[in-house]
């Protein structure tokens, strides 16, 4: 039988596992080589897997080296001597409410995994050469007096709290960063390599981030950096990947010395969220997707910016005379809680345009190239005193109200839907003057009440021009037509500007006119403001020789039903219903005979049996007996794609083929019918197959209508031409 070693001189016994049976010093007789087994009168050192069993406290009173340490529930391993170190070759795992605490050096050549709810403390972790994992309720932090860096060479996952105050946390090699916790240190040092914040990351980093050497950060998550961010060399960069979010709270400009931000990936967002003044910098290509300005302080824009997504103003903003370019391919939005003043705003949106969800001022230049700006009276675009604007185009204008402040002459680049229709004012007398203009491509509610010398006014369109109630400035008004045909203008000599004055339209004169198409007309000085439109002093000029009460288009059983009514008609020959895919190029649907002259309300209708799929546009063209014509407002209607059912050939001779790929054919309930123009039924045939051929030798040459009915409901109709016998 072997003689036990004297107390304090425990043998180093080679073993795969060591278990602490009780609390005490590392060198005490507290170890067993089996869980719950007898004391081995030995101690682990040099190798082995050490298990600090539940509820036991082991004090490291000498420097030691092992392969693995497992600290179980309510267990702890503590080193109170700063001159000792503890060396782990593989990993240390800390479980529920367990912890470690070291004043000396903790050297881990593998992984550190802290699970459970305990708080572990360290003075110096010389190196974690593997991964560092901190669970959702766990904490790893340094002693207050420590100023040593914490280095991690593998992946970092922080679901709880990682603290290394008064020092740095250094991350080496290509690795992943993940977690939903908090990292607190003076500096987070990102060394050479590619670090990836995973898409599941939602981390708060209370530190300044420094990219050391050549470093690249690919951010797929949500990262909140509360300190500054910079780099040592110019090629280092932070890349916000699609859908990622970066919050930046630093007081210094991002990458003030070297490096740069890449933030143009789809649906990524950058938040300037500092509690003091911040400088907005230009990322790569000067392009942001979503940009959010929030929290305290003023956000200073020191460079021109391109925006592919939305811009949110939840903090004070200083434009520093720089340009914001709206360059997206979808609808973009300006929103937030703090009304901004921009300098230059450039529209280059190739998609749906820009919608203002808050009031926006600018004091430089509004540059309109492509894309419309959608405004309301609440969320209005305002040009301040001395601000400029380009004229706009059919592709780019303000769709809604726009305001101008100051004593400058100004042309409002307004319009509605697909119609660009400008209105201008001469110089007001005071810098406090404010005028709001909006265009409407429709008839004003009353177009019949006119005062001489006006004979009639336009029922195509009108403008609202409103003056600030606090100002008394008078101006001349200029109305522009981009198409004389669309605006129903055919005579310049009798053309006037008409203004609504509570009960009737009154002439505002013609002080100047541009005799061209497109062109414009300027009024005399105007003192009262409200609706304005084109008027004429001559009954035969600039016609709308009808008073149109309404014009509407609705979808009924896949038929576009056009209806309109007139209150009066003068020399009205006929109406032409027209349709278009783009509201610019129209084709004829049908001609409807007019009443000539009438003082009664007359109702009309016309069916388009073959409407265009998707959004289409309809208008009414009125032609009088001498060939002069004018147009109604354009009505947009959206149709779902119609079934691709084919009746062919059309025109036909002796046979007619019916292909109904998208029509269900219940037995004896689907019927194909042909009618003459007088309404007489020529053919009535039940359809039982998707493909049917009808013999048509008995159908005389001429025009016909067909219908397809399922269970008595009309699902398709159209026109057929028979050439039988020709």
C-alpha positions in Angstrom: 0.0 0.0 0.0 1.4 3.4 -1.0 2.0 6.0 1.7 -0.1 9.2 1.3 1.8 12.4 0.6 2.1 14.9 3.5 -0.5 17.6 3.6 0.3 20.4 1.2 2.3 18.1 -1.0 -0.3 16.5 -3.2 0.9 14.3 -5.9 0.5 15.2 -9.6 -1.4 12.1 -10.7 -2.0 11.7 -14.5 -5.7 11.4 -15.1 -8.3 12.3 -17.7 -10.7 13.8 -15.2 -10.5 15.6 -11.9 -13.5 16.5 -9.7 -13.6 18.8 -6.7 -15.3 17.0 -3.8 -15.2 20.0 -1.6 -14.1 23.6 -1.4 -10.6 24.6 -0.7 -7.2 25.5 -2.2 -6.2 23.9 -5.5 -3.4 22.1 -3.7 -5.6 20.7 -0.9 -6.8 17.1 -0.7 -10.1 17.9 -2.4 -9.8 16.1 -5.8 -11.2 12.8 -7.0 -10.6 11.2 -10.4 -14.2 10.0 -10.5 -17.3 12.1 -9.8 -18.3 11.5 -6.2 -15.4 9.1 -5.7 -12.9 9.1 -2.9 -10.1 11.6 -2.6 -7.1 10.8 -4.8 -4.7 12.7 -2.6 -3.6 14.4 -5.7 -4.0 17.6 -7.8 -4.4 18.4 -11.5 -1.5 20.1 -13.2 -0.1 19.9 -16.7 -3.1 18.2 -18.3 -6.6 16.8 -17.7 -10.2 17.9 -17.6 -11.0 19.7 -14.4 -14.6 19.8 -13.1 -15.4 22.3 -10.4 -18.5 20.5 -9.0 -21.7 22.2 -8.0 -21.4 24.4 -5.0 -17.7 24.0 -4.5 -15.2 26.9 -4.4 -11.6 26.2 -5.5 -9.0 28.8 -4.8 -6.0 28.7 -7.2 -3.1 29.2 -4.9 -0.3 28.2 -7.4 0.2 28.7 -11.1 -1.3 25.7 -12.9 -1.9 24.3 -16.4 -4.8 22.0 -17.5 -6.6 21.1 -20.7 -10.2 21.9 -19.8 -12.0 23.5 -16.9 -15.8 23.0 -16.4 -17.3 25.1 -13.6 -20.6 23.6 -12.7 -23.8 25.2 -11.2 -23.0 27.5 -8.2 -19.3 26.5 -8.4 -16.4 28.9 -8.7 -12.7 29.0 -9.4 -10.8 32.0 -7.9 -7.3 33.2 -8.1 -6.5 35.9 -5.6 -2.7 36.3 -6.3 -1.8 38.7 -9.1 1.7 36.9 -9.4 0.1 33.6 -10.5 -1.2 32.6 -13.9 -3.6 29.9 -15.0 -3.0 28.2 -18.4 -5.8 26.3 -20.2 -4.8 24.5 -23.4 -8.4 23.8 -24.7 -11.4 25.5 -23.2 -13.1 26.7 -20.1 -16.9 26.3 -19.7 -18.9 28.1 -17.0 -22.4 26.9 -16.2 -25.5 28.1 -14.3 -24.5 30.7 -11.7 -20.9 29.5 -11.7 -18.1 31.9 -12.2 -14.3 32.4 -12.2 -12.3 35.3 -10.7 -8.6 35.8 -11.4 -6.2 38.6 -10.3 -3.4 36.9 -12.2 -3.1 36.0 -15.9 -5.7 33.8 -17.4 -4.3 32.2 -20.6 -6.7 30.3 -22.8 -5.4 28.7 -26.0 -8.9 27.5 -26.9 -12.5 28.6 -26.2 -14.2 30.4 -23.3 -17.9 29.6 -22.9 -19.8 31.3 -20.2 -23.4 30.0 -19.8 -25.9 30.6 -17.1 -26.3 33.7 -14.9 -23.0 34.2 -13.2 -20.5 37.0 -13.4 -16.9 36.1 -14.1 -14.0 38.5 -13.4 -10.5 38.8 -14.7 -7.4 41.0 -14.3 -5.7 40.0 -17.5 -6.7 37.5 -20.2 -3.5 37.1 -22.1 -5.2 35.5 -25.1 -8.3 33.6 -26.1 -7.1 31.8 -29.1 -10.5 30.2 -29.8 -14.0 31.5 -29.5 -15.5 33.6 -26.7 -19.2 32.9 -25.9 -21.2 34.9 -23.3 -24.7 33.6 -22.7 -27.9 35.7 -22.4 -27.7 36.3 -18.6 -23.9 35.9 -18.2 -21.3 38.6 -17.6 -17.5 38.7 -18.2 -15.8 41.8 -16.9 -12.4 43.1 -15.7 -11.5 44.3 -12.3 -11.7 48.1 -12.0 -7.9 48.5 -11.6 -7.2 46.5 -14.8 -5.8 48.2 -17.9 -5.0 45.1 -19.9 -6.3 44.3 -23.3 -8.6 41.3 -23.9 -7.7 39.5 -27.1 -9.9 37.1 -29.0 -8.7 35.2 -32.1 -11.9 33.2 -32.9 -15.6 34.0 -33.1 -17.1 36.4 -30.6 -20.7 35.9 -29.4 -22.1 38.2 -26.7 -25.7 37.6 -25.6 -25.0 39.0 -22.1 -22.4 41.6 -21.0 -18.7 41.9 -22.0 -16.8 44.6 -20.2 -13.1 45.6 -20.4 -13.1 49.2 -19.1 -10.0 51.4 -19.2 -8.6 49.1 -21.8 -9.3 47.5 -25.2 -10.8 44.4 -26.7 -8.8 43.2 -29.7 -10.3 40.9 -32.3 -7.9 39.0 -34.7 -8.2 36.9 -37.8 -11.2 36.4 -40.0 -14.1 35.6 -37.7 -17.8 36.1 -36.9 -19.4 38.4 -34.4 -22.8 37.7 -33.1 -25.2 38.3 -30.1 -27.8 40.6 -28.7 -25.9 41.9 -25.7 -23.6 44.7 -24.7 -19.9 45.3 -25.2 -18.2 48.0 -23.1 -14.6 49.0 -23.5 -12.5 52.0 -24.4 -11.5 50.6 -27.8 -12.7 47.7 -29.9 -9.7 47.0 -32.1 -10.4 45.1 -35.3 -7.2 43.7 -36.6 -6.3 42.4 -40.1 -8.9 40.3 -41.7 -12.6 40.2 -42.4 -15.0 40.3 -39.5 -18.6 39.5 -40.1 -21.5 40.7 -37.9 -24.1 38.0 -38.5 -27.7 38.8 -39.5 -28.8 37.6 -36.0 -26.5 40.2 -34.3 -28.2 43.1 -32.4 -25.3 44.5 -30.4 -24.6 47.6 -28.4 -20.9 48.6 -28.5 -20.1 51.2 -25.9 -16.6 51.8 -27.3 -14.7 53.5 -30.1 -14.0 51.1 -33.0 -10.6 51.2 -34.7 -9.8 49.2 -37.8 -6.2 48.1 -37.5 -4.1 47.3 -40.6 -6.2 46.1 -43.6 -9.6 45.3 -42.1 -13.0 44.8 -43.5 -16.3 44.6 -41.6 -19.3 43.0 -43.3 -22.3 44.0 -41.3 -25.5 41.9 -41.8 -26.9 42.7 -38.3 -28.0 45.6 -36.2 -25.0 47.3 -34.6 -25.1 50.3 -32.3 -21.6 52.0 -31.9 -21.7 54.6 -29.2 -18.2 55.8 -29.7 -16.1 56.9 -32.7 -15.1 54.8 -35.6 -11.8 55.2 -37.6 -9.2 53.2 -39.4 -5.4 53.1 -39.7 -5.2 52.8 -43.5 -7.4 54.1 -46.4 -8.5 50.7 -47.7 -10.1 49.5 -44.5 -13.9 49.8 -44.6 -17.2 49.0 -43.0 -19.8 47.5 -45.4 -23.5 47.6 -44.5 -24.9 44.6 -46.3 -28.5 44.3 -47.5 -31.0 44.8 -44.6 -28.4 45.7 -42.0 -28.5 48.6 -39.6 -25.6 50.8 -38.3 -26.2 53.2 -35.4 -23.3 55.7 -35.0 -23.1 57.8 -31.9 -19.6 59.1 -32.2 -18.8 62.8 -31.8 -16.0 62.6 -34.4 -16.8 62.1 -38.1 -17.0 58.5 -39.0 -13.6 57.5 -40.5 -12.2 60.9 -39.9 -8.6 59.8 -40.6 -8.7 56.8 -42.9 -11.1 54.2 -44.1 -14.6 54.6 -45.4 -18.2 53.4 -45.1 -20.1 51.5 -47.8 -23.8 52.0 -47.3 -25.6 51.6 -50.7 -26.8 48.0 -50.3 -30.5 47.4 -50.6 -32.6 48.3 -47.6 -29.6 48.9 -45.3 -29.8 51.9 -43.0 -27.3 54.2 -41.3 -28.5 56.1 -38.2 -26.6 59.1 -36.9 -27.7 58.8 -33.3 -25.2 60.7 -31.3 -26.1 62.8 -28.2 -24.0 65.7 -29.4 -23.4 67.4 -32.8 -22.4 65.0 -35.5 -20.9 65.3 -39.0 -22.5 63.3 -41.8 -19.8 62.0 -44.1 -19.8 60.8 -47.7 -19.6 57.0 -47.9 -18.3 55.2 -50.9 -19.9 56.7 -54.0 -21.4 59.3 -51.6 -24.5 57.0 -51.5 -26.7 55.9 -48.7 -29.8 53.7 -49.0 -31.8 54.6 -45.8 -30.4 57.5 -43.7 -31.8 58.4 -40.3 -30.8 61.5 -38.3 -31.9 61.2 -34.7 -31.3 62.0 -31.0 -29.6 65.1 -29.7 -27.4 67.7 -31.3 -27.3 69.0 -34.8 -26.4 66.7 -37.8 -24.0 68.6 -40.2 -23.9 67.5 -43.8 -20.4 68.2 -45.0 -20.6 66.5 -48.4 -23.1 66.0 -51.3 -25.1 62.8 -50.8 -27.0 60.4 -53.0 -30.0 58.6 -51.5 -31.5 55.3 -52.8 -34.1 54.9 -50.0 -35.6 57.0 -47.3 -34.4 60.0 -45.3 -35.7 60.5 -41.7 -35.2 63.8 -39.8 -35.6 63.2 -36.1 -32.8 65.6 -35.2 -31.8 69.2 -36.1 -30.1 69.3 -39.5 -27.6 71.7 -41.1 -27.2 71.4 -44.8 -23.8 73.2 -45.2 -24.9 74.2 -48.7 -24.6 70.6 -50.0 -26.8 68.6 -52.4 -29.2 65.7 -51.5 -29.9 63.7 -54.7 -32.9 61.4 -54.7 -31.7 58.6 -57.0 -33.8 55.5 -56.1 -35.8 53.2 -58.4 -38.8 52.9 -56.0 -40.9 55.3 -54.1 -38.7 57.1 -51.6 -39.9 59.0 -48.5 -38.7 62.0 -46.4 -40.1 61.6 -42.9 -39.5 62.3 -39.3 -40.5 64.7 -36.5 -38.1 67.6 -37.1 -38.9 69.9 -40.1 -35.6 70.2 -42.1 -34.3 73.0 -44.3 -32.3 71.6 -47.2 -30.0 73.5 -49.6 -30.1 71.8 -53.0 -32.6 69.0 -53.7 -32.0 67.1 -56.9 -34.6 64.6 -58.3 -33.2 61.7 -60.3 -35.6 59.0 -59.2 -36.3 56.6 -62.0 -39.2 54.8 -60.2 -42.3 56.1 -58.4 -40.8 59.4 -57.1 -40.5 61.0 -53.6 -43.2 61.4 -51.0 -42.9 64.0 -48.3 -44.3 62.7 -44.9 -43.3 66.0 -43.2 -42.9 69.6 -44.3 -39.6 70.3 -46.1 -37.9 73.7 -46.8 -35.1 74.4 -49.2 -33.1 77.5 -49.8 -30.8 76.6 -52.7 -32.0 75.0 -55.9 -34.7 72.4 -56.7 -33.3 70.4 -59.6 -36.0 68.3 -61.4 -34.8 65.7 -63.8 -36.8 62.5 -63.2 -39.3 61.5 -60.6 -42.2 63.4 -59.1 -42.4 64.9 -55.6 -45.7 64.1 -53.9 -46.9 66.7 -51.3 -50.0 67.6 -49.3 -51.0 70.8 -47.6 -49.7 69.4 -44.4 -46.5 67.9 -45.8 -45.6 70.7 -48.2 -42.4 71.6 -50.1 -41.4 75.2 -49.5 -38.9 77.3 -51.4 -37.5 80.0 -49.1 -36.5 83.5 -50.0 -34.0 83.6 -53.0 -34.4 79.8 -53.6 -34.4 78.7 -57.2 -36.1 75.9 -59.2 -35.7 74.3 -62.6 -38.8 74.2 -64.8 -39.5 70.6 -64.4 -40.6 68.1 -67.1 -43.4 65.7 -67.8 -41.4 63.2 -65.9 -40.5 65.4 -62.9 -42.6 68.0 -61.1 -44.3 68.6 -57.7 -47.5 66.5 -57.6 -49.4 68.5 -55.0 -49.1 71.9 -53.4 -45.8 73.9 -53.2 -45.0 77.1 -51.3 -42.7 80.0 -52.1 -41.6 82.5 -49.5 -40.0 85.8 -50.3 -40.0 88.6 -52.8 -38.7 86.6 -55.9 -40.6 86.0 -59.1 -41.1 82.2 -59.2 -42.5 79.6 -61.5 -44.0 76.6 -59.6 -43.1 73.3 -61.3 -46.4 71.7 -60.3 -48.7 69.1 -62.0 -51.0 66.2 -61.2 -50.6 62.5 -62.0 -49.0 62.5 -65.5 -49.8 66.2 -66.3 -47.1 68.8 -65.9 -48.7 72.3 -65.7 -46.8 75.2 -64.3 -48.0 78.5 -62.7 -45.9 81.5 -62.0 -46.0 84.8 -60.0 -44.2 88.1 -60.4 -42.1 89.6 -57.6 -44.1 90.2 -54.4 -43.4 93.4 -52.5 -42.1 91.9 -49.2 -39.7 89.1 -48.2 -42.5 87.8 -45.8 -44.8 87.1 -48.7 -45.8 83.4 -49.0 -47.8 81.9 -51.9 -49.0 78.3 -52.3 -49.8 76.8 -55.7 -51.4 73.5 -56.7 -52.6 72.2 -60.0 -55.8 70.2 -60.7 -56.4 68.3 -63.9 -60.2 68.5 -63.6 -63.0 71.0 -63.9 -63.6 73.5 -61.1 -66.8 72.8 -59.3 -68.5 75.8 -61.0 -67.6 76.7 -64.6 -70.9 78.2 -65.7 -70.9 81.4 -63.6 -68.8 83.9 -65.5 -68.6 87.7 -65.6 -68.1 89.8 -68.7 -65.8 90.2 -70.6 -65.4 86.4 -70.0 -67.6 84.2 -72.2 -66.5 80.9 -70.8 -63.7 79.2 -68.8 -61.8 76.0 -69.1 -63.4 72.8 -67.9 -60.1 70.9 -68.4 -58.0 72.2 -65.5 -57.4 74.9 -62.9 -54.8 76.0 -60.4 -55.2 77.1 -56.8 -53.0 80.0 -55.8 -53.3 81.0 -52.2 -51.6 83.9 -50.4 -50.5 84.0 -46.8 -53.2 85.7 -44.7 -50.5 87.9 -43.0 -49.3 89.4 -46.3 -51.0 91.8 -48.7 -48.7 91.5 -51.7 -50.1 91.7 -55.2 -48.6 89.9 -58.1 -49.1 89.0 -61.7 -50.1 85.4 -62.4 -48.7 83.3 -65.3 -50.4 80.1 -66.5 -48.5 77.7 -68.7 -49.8 75.3 -71.3 -47.6 72.4 -72.3 -50.1 71.3 -74.9 -52.6 73.7 -76.5 -54.6 70.7 -77.7 -54.9 69.2 -74.2 -55.7 72.6 -72.7 -58.2 73.3 -75.5 -56.5 76.5 -76.6 -56.9 77.5 -80.3 -57.0 81.3 -80.2 -54.5 83.5 -78.4 -56.2 86.9 -79.1 -59.3 86.2 -76.9 -57.4 84.2 -74.3 -57.6 85.6 -70.8 -56.7 84.5 -67.3 -59.8 83.8 -65.2 -59.9 84.0 -61.4 -62.7 82.7 -59.2 -64.1 85.4 -56.9 -66.5 83.8 -54.4 -69.5 83.6 -56.8 -68.2 83.8 -60.4 -65.2 83.7 -62.7 -63.8 87.2 -63.4 -61.2 88.2 -66.0 -57.7 88.9 -64.7 -56.7 90.2 -68.1 -53.8 89.4 -70.5 -50.8 91.6 -69.9 -48.4 89.3 -71.8 -48.7 86.1 -73.8 -46.3 83.7 -75.5 -47.7 82.8 -78.9 -46.4 79.3 -79.2 -47.2 75.7 -78.2 -46.1 75.2 -75.4 -46.8 78.7 -74.3 -48.0 80.9 -71.4 -50.2 83.9 -70.6 -49.7 86.5 -67.8 -52.5 88.4 -66.1 -52.7 92.0 -64.9 -51.8 92.6 -61.3 -54.0 90.3 -59.1 -55.1 91.3 -55.6 -57.3 88.4 -54.7 -56.3 84.8 -54.8 -57.9 81.3 -55.2 -58.7 79.2 -58.3 -57.3 80.4 -61.6 -57.8 78.9 -65.1 -57.9 79.8 -68.8 -60.8 81.9 -70.0 -62.0 83.3 -73.3 -63.8 86.5 -74.2 -65.1 85.0 -77.5 -67.7 82.3 -77.7 -66.1 80.6 -80.7 -62.5 80.7 -79.4 -60.7 78.4 -77.0 -63.7 76.1 -77.0 -65.3 73.9 -74.6 -68.6 74.5 -76.4 -70.3 72.2 -73.9 -70.8 72.5 -70.1 -69.7 69.1 -68.9 -71.3 68.2 -65.6 -69.3 65.0 -65.1 -67.3 62.3 -66.9 -66.6 59.0 -65.3 -65.4 55.5 -66.2 -66.2 52.3 -64.2 -65.5 48.6 -64.7 -68.7 46.5 -65.1 -68.2 42.9 -65.9 -64.9 43.6 -67.5 -66.4 46.3 -69.7 -65.2 49.9 -69.3 -68.4 51.9 -69.0 -67.9 55.6 -69.9 -70.7 58.0 -68.7 -71.0 61.7 -68.9 -73.6 64.5 -68.8 -73.8 68.0 -70.2 -75.8 71.0 -68.9 -75.5 72.9 -72.2 -74.3 72.3 -75.7 -73.5 74.8 -78.4 -72.8 73.6 -82.0 -71.8 70.2 -80.6 -71.3 67.7 -83.4 -70.0 64.6 -81.6 -68.0 63.1 -78.8 -65.1 60.7 -79.2 -64.2 58.4 -76.3 -60.4 57.7 -76.3 -58.2 55.5 -74.2 -54.4 55.3 -73.6 -51.8 53.2 -71.8 -49.7 56.2 -70.8 -52.1 59.2 -70.7 -50.1 60.7 -73.6 -50.8 58.6 -76.7 -54.6 57.9 -77.1 -56.6 55.7 -79.5 -60.3 56.0 -80.4 -62.8 53.7 -78.7 -66.1 55.0 -80.1 -67.8 58.1 -81.5 -71.1 59.3 -79.9 -73.3 61.8 -81.7 -73.8 65.1 -79.9 -77.1 67.1 -79.5 -75.9 70.2 -81.5 -77.5 72.8 -79.3 -79.2 72.1 -76.0 -80.0 73.9 -72.7 -81.1 70.7 -71.0 -79.1 68.1 -69.0 -78.3 65.3 -71.3 -76.8 61.9 -70.3 -74.4 59.9 -72.5 -72.7 56.5 -72.2 -70.3 54.4 -74.2 -68.9 50.9 -73.5 -65.3 49.8 -74.2 -65.7 46.0 -74.5 -61.9 45.5 -74.8 -60.3 47.6 -72.0 -56.5 47.5 -71.6 -55.2 45.3 -68.8 -53.6 47.1 -65.8 -54.0 50.9 -65.5 -55.5 52.6 -68.5 -56.6 56.2 -69.1 -59.8 57.5 -70.8 -60.8 61.0 -71.9 -63.6 62.6 -73.8 -62.9 64.6 -77.0 -65.7 67.0 -78.0 -65.8 68.2 -81.6 -68.1 71.0 -82.9 -69.5 71.5 -86.4 -66.6 73.6 -87.7 -64.0 71.0 -86.6 -62.8 72.7 -83.4 -62.4 70.4 -80.5 -61.5 70.1 -76.8 -60.8 67.5 -74.2 -62.2 66.5 -70.8 -60.1 65.5 -67.9 -58.3 62.2 -68.0 -59.8 59.4 -65.9 -57.5 56.6 -64.8 -59.0 53.1 -64.3 -57.2 49.9 -63.1 -58.3 46.6 -64.6 -57.0 43.2 -63.6 -55.6 41.3 -66.5 -58.4 39.9 -68.7 -58.5 36.2 -69.6 -56.6 35.5 -72.7 -59.5 34.0 -74.5 -59.3 34.2 -78.3 -62.0 34.3 -81.0 -60.3 33.9 -84.4 -60.0 34.6 -87.2 -61.5 38.1 -87.0 -62.6 39.0 -89.7 -63.9 35.5 -90.5 -65.3 33.7 -93.6 -66.9 30.3 -93.3 -65.7 29.2 -89.9 -64.9 30.7 -86.5 -62.5 29.2 -83.9 -63.1 29.7 -80.1 -60.2 29.1 -77.7 -61.1 29.6 -74.0 -58.0 28.8 -72.0 -59.1 30.6 -68.9 -62.9 30.1 -68.8 -64.4 27.2 -66.8 -66.9 25.1 -68.9 -69.6 23.6 -66.7 -71.8 21.3 -68.7 -74.5 23.3 -70.7 -73.8 26.5 -68.8 -71.3 28.2 -71.0 -72.9 29.8 -74.1 -71.4 31.6 -77.1 -73.8 34.1 -78.8 -73.5 36.3 -81.9 -75.8 39.3 -82.4 -76.4 41.7 -85.3 -76.0 45.4 -84.7 -79.8 45.7 -84.4 -79.6 43.2 -81.4 -81.0 40.2 -83.3 -79.5 36.9 -82.1 -77.7 35.1 -85.0 -75.9 32.3 -83.1 -76.5 30.7 -79.7 -74.3 27.7 -79.0 -73.3 25.9 -75.8 -69.6 25.3 -75.3 -68.3 22.1 -73.7 -64.6 22.2 -74.8 -61.8 24.7 -74.5 -61.5 24.5 -78.3 -64.5 24.9 -80.5 -65.0 25.5 -84.2 -68.3 27.0 -85.5 -69.4 26.8 -89.1 -70.3 30.3 -90.2 -71.4 29.8 -93.8 -74.8 31.2 -93.0 -73.7 34.4 -91.4 -73.9 37.2 -94.0 -71.0 39.7 -94.4 -71.2 42.5 -91.9 -70.4 43.6 -88.4 -71.6 41.7 -85.3 -71.2 41.5 -81.6 -70.4 38.4 -79.6 -70.9 37.4 -76.0 -69.7 34.6 -73.8 -71.9 33.8 -70.8 -71.3 31.4 -67.9 -74.4 30.6 -65.8 -76.1 33.6 -67.3 -73.3 36.0 -66.4 -71.4 37.9 -69.1 -67.7 37.2 -68.9 -66.5 38.5 -72.3 -67.8 40.3 -75.3 -66.5 42.0 -78.4 -66.9 42.9 -82.1 -66.8 40.4 -85.0 -66.6 41.1 -88.8 -67.9 38.5 -91.2 -66.5 38.5 -94.8 -68.6 35.6 -95.9 -69.2 35.6 -99.6 -66.7 38.5 -100.3 
